[in-house]
């Protein structure tokens, strides 16, 4: 099984299964001398972990981070950073009864078709638990970017059919996104989202939504023309997150309903600096960053684990039938995907900052 490593210079390899002993990540390419502690990483993992509210899986994982290598006396060594997080609250019992039945909407079927032998316990490698490693790596990427004035923000803009209908400022996102279980920066809309999600849950169902991620302070000139455009790199990174089915950059689908004169961002001078008056392009033109905020949205499908009966096939008997799931599920995955999406954007930007030579290894010495 390949495809476990992301990035060219800032390289991230995640490992582990949902119900195995532990999950983790190895990060290579971090410059030596950068201040880094387990607390820096723990802060981000606490945002991702389950059991935080009635809108998340009740699985109780502390997600305590252990740095095994690459850091000494609270500074990076420039060597690979290895991080381990032990799985504590594991209950594989509900999966034993359905281990030969593929769950609709999950990767069970495709893993079986490709590999012929799968870890059926909670989805194994395909489970949301894999994102622990991404968020840990993203915490390091964020720390690296912050040294150069780059900030990553994320928030839920739609869930269960309830959408934010106005543009939210970075200040509002910073202030409000972590103050409610939906991670929506519009507090009034957040409450409506919550009610809609819980209503679907009471009916044995789940819901989807849209999450927005923003890169503030990103310098102009990141991204490579043709096949490694910045928007293509971001889309690849965000699409690699489980349950993400579409990526929109800037105005996204709205471009289909605009005229060129409406879609173009006028170019202006501000304080002697070239910039654009608006930002419909989402901070990227020709695959290269403009210096305006990077704005991307991801469409998150409803959590596939629902308690309603569904049709499937027993792979051992090759006989059709029904499946009813029992276990601990997220009724809406958007709130917990926010820190994962932030992590993936941070990893892309950190990699391209290093590739463009915009990170000076001597900065931390």
C-alpha positions as CSV (number, residue, x, y, z in Angstrom):
1,X,0.0,0.0,0.0
2,X,1.6,3.3,-1.2
3,X,0.3,6.8,-0.9
4,X,1.1,7.4,2.8
5,X,3.5,10.3,2.3
6,X,2.7,13.9,1.4
7,X,5.0,16.7,0.4
8,X,8.3,17.2,-1.4
9,X,10.6,18.9,1.2
10,X,8.2,19.2,4.2
11,X,7.4,15.4,4.0
12,X,4.7,13.8,6.1
13,X,4.1,10.1,6.5
14,X,1.2,9.0,8.7
15,X,0.8,5.4,10.0
16,X,-1.5,3.3,12.2
17,X,-5.0,1.9,12.2
18,X,-8.1,3.1,14.1
19,X,-8.2,0.1,16.5
20,X,-4.5,-0.7,16.5
21,X,-2.2,0.1,19.5
22,X,-1.4,3.6,18.2
23,X,-1.4,6.0,15.4
24,X,1.3,8.5,14.5
25,X,3.4,10.4,12.0
26,X,6.9,11.1,10.8
27,X,7.7,14.6,9.6
28,X,10.9,15.3,7.7
29,X,12.2,18.7,6.4
30,X,11.7,20.8,9.5
31,X,14.6,23.2,9.9
32,X,16.8,22.8,13.0
33,X,16.5,25.2,15.9
34,X,12.7,25.9,15.7
35,X,11.2,26.0,19.2
36,X,8.8,23.0,19.5
37,X,7.1,21.3,22.5
38,X,4.5,18.6,22.9
39,X,2.2,21.3,24.1
40,X,2.3,23.0,20.7
41,X,1.1,19.8,19.1
42,X,-1.3,18.8,21.9
43,X,-3.2,22.1,21.5
44,X,-4.2,21.1,17.9
45,X,-4.9,17.5,18.7
46,X,-7.3,18.6,21.4
47,X,-9.3,20.4,18.7
48,X,-9.6,17.2,16.6
49,X,-10.2,14.5,19.2
50,X,-13.5,12.8,19.7
51,X,-15.8,13.0,22.7
52,X,-15.8,16.9,22.9
53,X,-19.6,17.4,22.5
54,X,-22.9,15.7,21.6
55,X,-22.0,16.5,18.0
56,X,-18.9,14.3,18.0
57,X,-18.2,10.6,18.4
58,X,-18.4,9.6,22.1
59,X,-15.2,7.6,21.7
60,X,-13.0,8.8,24.6
61,X,-9.5,9.3,23.4
62,X,-7.1,11.6,25.3
63,X,-4.8,11.7,22.2
64,X,-1.7,12.4,24.4
65,X,1.2,13.2,22.1
66,X,4.6,11.6,22.5
67,X,7.5,13.0,20.5
68,X,10.0,10.2,20.0
69,X,12.6,11.9,17.9
70,X,13.7,15.0,16.2
71,X,13.4,17.4,19.2
72,X,16.0,18.0,21.9
73,X,15.8,20.7,24.7
74,X,12.5,21.9,23.1
75,X,14.1,22.7,19.7
76,X,14.0,20.8,16.5
77,X,17.2,19.0,15.4
78,X,16.6,19.1,11.7
79,X,16.2,15.3,11.7
80,X,12.9,13.4,11.2
81,X,10.3,14.2,13.9
82,X,8.5,11.0,15.0
83,X,5.2,11.4,16.9
84,X,3.1,8.7,18.5
85,X,-0.4,8.8,19.9
86,X,-1.7,5.7,21.7
87,X,-5.2,4.4,21.1
88,X,-6.8,4.0,24.5
89,X,-10.6,3.8,24.2
90,X,-10.9,1.0,21.6
91,X,-14.0,-1.2,21.3
92,X,-14.0,-3.5,18.3
93,X,-16.9,-5.6,19.5
94,X,-19.6,-3.9,17.3
95,X,-17.5,-4.7,14.2
96,X,-17.1,-8.4,14.8
97,X,-20.7,-9.1,13.8
98,X,-20.4,-7.3,10.5
99,X,-16.8,-8.0,9.6
100,X,-17.7,-9.6,6.3
101,X,-20.4,-7.0,5.4
102,X,-19.2,-3.9,3.6
103,X,-20.7,-0.8,5.2
104,X,-22.3,1.5,2.5
105,X,-20.4,4.8,2.0
106,X,-17.2,3.5,3.7
107,X,-13.9,2.3,2.1
108,X,-14.6,-1.3,3.2
109,X,-15.7,-2.4,-0.3
110,X,-12.9,-0.8,-2.2
111,X,-10.2,-1.9,0.2
112,X,-11.5,-5.5,-0.1
113,X,-11.6,-5.2,-3.9
114,X,-8.0,-3.8,-4.0
115,X,-6.3,-5.8,-1.2
116,X,-8.5,-8.8,-0.5
117,X,-7.7,-8.5,3.2
118,X,-8.7,-5.6,5.4
119,X,-8.8,-4.3,8.9
120,X,-12.6,-4.2,9.5
121,X,-12.2,-2.7,13.0
122,X,-13.6,0.8,12.7
123,X,-12.3,1.2,9.2
124,X,-8.6,0.6,10.0
125,X,-6.4,2.8,7.9
126,X,-9.4,4.5,6.2
127,X,-10.9,5.7,9.5
128,X,-10.9,9.3,10.6
129,X,-8.4,8.3,13.3
130,X,-5.7,8.5,10.6
131,X,-6.0,12.3,10.7
132,X,-4.3,12.4,14.1
133,X,-1.0,12.3,12.3
134,X,-2.1,15.0,9.9
135,X,-3.1,17.4,12.6
136,X,0.2,16.7,14.5
137,X,2.2,17.5,11.4
138,X,0.0,20.5,10.7
139,X,0.7,21.9,14.2
140,X,4.4,21.9,13.3
141,X,3.7,23.4,9.9
142,X,1.7,26.2,11.5
143,X,4.5,26.9,13.9
144,X,6.9,27.2,11.0
145,X,4.6,29.4,9.0
146,X,3.8,31.7,12.0
147,X,7.5,32.6,12.2
148,X,7.0,34.2,8.8
149,X,3.6,35.9,9.6
150,X,1.4,33.3,8.0
151,X,-1.8,32.3,9.8
152,X,-4.2,29.5,9.0
153,X,-7.9,29.8,10.0
154,X,-10.8,27.4,9.5
155,X,-14.5,27.3,10.2
156,X,-17.8,25.6,9.3
157,X,-19.9,27.6,6.8
158,X,-22.6,25.1,6.2
159,X,-24.0,22.0,7.9
160,X,-27.2,20.0,7.6
161,X,-28.5,22.5,5.0
162,X,-28.0,25.6,7.2
163,X,-25.5,28.0,5.7
164,X,-23.7,31.2,6.8
165,X,-25.1,33.9,4.4
166,X,-22.5,36.6,4.9
167,X,-18.8,37.1,4.6
168,X,-17.1,36.7,8.0
169,X,-14.0,38.6,8.9
170,X,-10.8,36.9,10.2
171,X,-11.5,38.6,13.6
172,X,-14.9,37.0,13.8
173,X,-13.5,33.6,12.9
174,X,-10.7,33.9,15.5
175,X,-13.2,35.0,18.2
176,X,-16.2,32.7,17.5
177,X,-15.2,29.5,15.7
178,X,-14.0,27.7,18.9
179,X,-16.9,28.9,21.0
180,X,-19.5,26.5,19.7
181,X,-19.5,22.8,18.9
182,X,-20.2,23.4,15.2
183,X,-17.0,25.6,14.9
184,X,-19.1,28.1,13.0
185,X,-18.0,31.7,13.4
186,X,-21.6,33.0,13.1
187,X,-23.0,32.2,16.5
188,X,-26.7,32.6,15.5
189,X,-26.2,30.3,12.5
190,X,-24.2,27.8,14.6
191,X,-27.2,27.2,16.9
192,X,-29.4,26.5,13.9
193,X,-26.8,24.1,12.5
194,X,-26.6,22.3,15.8
195,X,-30.4,21.8,16.0
196,X,-30.6,20.5,12.4
197,X,-27.7,18.1,13.0
198,X,-29.3,16.7,16.2
199,X,-32.7,16.4,14.4
200,X,-31.2,14.2,11.7
201,X,-29.3,12.2,14.4
202,X,-32.6,11.5,16.3
203,X,-33.9,10.0,13.0
204,X,-30.9,7.6,12.8
205,X,-29.2,9.7,10.1
206,X,-26.2,12.0,9.5
207,X,-25.5,15.2,7.7
208,X,-22.8,16.9,5.7
209,X,-21.7,20.5,5.1
210,X,-19.0,22.9,3.9
211,X,-15.8,24.0,5.7
212,X,-13.7,27.0,4.7
213,X,-9.9,27.4,5.3
214,X,-8.0,30.6,4.9
215,X,-4.3,31.3,4.6
216,X,-3.5,34.9,5.8
217,X,-0.2,36.6,5.2
218,X,0.8,34.2,2.4
219,X,3.5,35.8,0.2
220,X,3.1,36.2,-3.5
221,X,5.0,33.8,-5.7
222,X,4.3,30.4,-4.2
223,X,3.2,27.6,-6.5
224,X,4.7,26.3,-9.7
225,X,3.2,26.8,-13.2
226,X,1.5,24.0,-15.1
227,X,1.2,20.7,-13.1
228,X,2.1,22.0,-9.6
229,X,-0.2,25.0,-9.4
230,X,-0.9,26.2,-5.9
231,X,-4.6,25.6,-6.2
232,X,-4.0,22.2,-7.6
233,X,-1.7,21.3,-4.7
234,X,-4.2,22.6,-2.2
235,X,-7.1,20.7,-3.9
236,X,-5.0,17.5,-3.8
237,X,-4.2,18.0,-0.1
238,X,-7.8,18.7,0.9
239,X,-9.3,16.0,-1.3
240,X,-7.1,13.5,0.5
241,X,-9.1,14.0,3.7
242,X,-11.7,11.3,4.1
243,X,-15.3,12.4,3.5
244,X,-14.2,15.4,1.3
245,X,-15.9,15.2,-2.1
246,X,-15.2,18.6,-3.6
247,X,-12.8,21.6,-3.3
248,X,-13.7,25.1,-4.2
249,X,-11.1,27.9,-4.5
250,X,-12.1,31.6,-4.2
251,X,-15.6,32.2,-5.7
252,X,-15.7,28.5,-6.6
253,X,-19.0,27.4,-8.3
254,X,-20.1,31.0,-8.4
255,X,-17.7,31.5,-11.3
256,X,-20.0,29.5,-13.5
257,X,-22.7,32.1,-13.1
258,X,-20.5,35.2,-13.6
259,X,-19.3,37.2,-16.6
260,X,-15.6,37.7,-17.1
261,X,-15.9,41.4,-16.1
262,X,-17.4,40.2,-12.8
263,X,-15.1,37.3,-12.2
264,X,-11.8,39.3,-12.6
265,X,-10.2,40.9,-9.6
266,X,-9.1,44.5,-10.5
267,X,-5.3,45.1,-10.0
268,X,-4.5,48.1,-7.9
269,X,-1.6,49.8,-6.1
270,X,-1.8,50.1,-2.3
271,X,1.1,51.8,-0.6
272,X,3.2,51.2,-3.7
273,X,2.5,47.5,-3.6
274,X,0.7,45.5,-6.4
275,X,-2.4,43.8,-5.2
276,X,-6.0,43.1,-6.2
277,X,-9.1,45.1,-5.2
278,X,-11.2,42.0,-4.6
279,X,-10.3,38.4,-4.0
280,X,-12.6,36.2,-6.1
281,X,-9.6,34.2,-7.3
282,X,-9.0,33.1,-3.7
283,X,-5.4,34.4,-3.6
284,X,-4.2,32.4,-6.6
285,X,-3.8,33.3,-10.3
286,X,-2.1,31.0,-12.9
287,X,-1.4,28.6,-10.0
288,X,0.8,31.2,-8.2
289,X,-0.1,33.0,-5.0
290,X,-1.0,36.8,-5.4
291,X,-0.3,37.8,-1.8
292,X,-4.0,38.0,-1.1
293,X,-5.6,35.6,1.4
294,X,-5.8,32.0,0.2
295,X,-9.5,30.9,0.4
296,X,-10.7,27.4,-0.1
297,X,-13.8,25.5,0.8
298,X,-14.3,21.7,1.1
299,X,-17.6,19.9,0.6
300,X,-17.9,17.2,3.3
301,X,-20.3,14.3,2.7
302,X,-22.6,13.1,5.5
303,X,-20.9,10.7,7.9
304,X,-21.5,7.2,6.3
305,X,-22.1,5.5,9.6
306,X,-25.9,5.7,10.2
307,X,-28.1,3.5,12.4
308,X,-30.8,3.2,9.7
309,X,-30.9,-0.3,8.0
310,X,-29.0,-0.3,4.7
311,X,-28.5,-2.8,1.9
312,X,-25.1,-4.5,1.4
313,X,-23.5,-7.8,0.5
314,X,-21.9,-10.4,2.8
315,X,-18.5,-10.9,1.2
316,X,-18.0,-14.3,2.8
317,X,-21.3,-15.7,1.5
318,X,-21.6,-13.4,-1.6
319,X,-25.2,-12.9,-0.6
320,X,-27.2,-9.7,-0.5
321,X,-28.9,-8.5,2.7
322,X,-29.1,-5.6,5.1
323,X,-26.8,-4.1,7.7
324,X,-27.5,-2.1,10.8
325,X,-24.6,-0.3,12.4
326,X,-23.9,-0.1,16.1
327,X,-21.0,1.9,17.5
328,X,-19.8,5.4,18.2
329,X,-20.3,7.8,15.3
330,X,-20.0,11.5,14.4
331,X,-23.5,12.9,13.4
332,X,-21.7,15.6,11.4
333,X,-18.0,15.5,10.7
334,X,-17.5,19.2,9.8
335,X,-16.5,20.5,13.2
336,X,-13.7,17.8,13.6
337,X,-12.6,18.3,10.0
338,X,-11.8,22.0,10.5
339,X,-8.4,21.4,12.2
340,X,-7.6,18.6,9.7
341,X,-8.3,21.0,6.8
342,X,-6.2,23.7,8.5
343,X,-3.4,21.2,8.9
344,X,-3.4,20.2,5.2
345,X,-3.3,23.8,4.0
346,X,-0.5,24.5,6.5
347,X,1.5,21.5,5.2
348,X,1.1,22.6,1.5
349,X,2.2,26.2,2.4
350,X,5.1,25.0,4.5
351,X,6.3,22.7,1.7
352,X,6.1,25.5,-0.9
353,X,7.8,28.0,1.4
354,X,10.7,25.6,1.7
355,X,10.7,24.8,-2.0
356,X,10.7,28.6,-2.9
357,X,13.6,29.2,-0.5
358,X,11.5,31.6,1.6
359,X,12.4,29.9,4.8
360,X,15.9,30.6,6.1
361,X,17.3,27.7,8.2
362,X,19.4,30.2,10.0
363,X,16.3,32.1,11.3
364,X,16.1,29.9,14.4
365,X,19.7,29.7,15.3
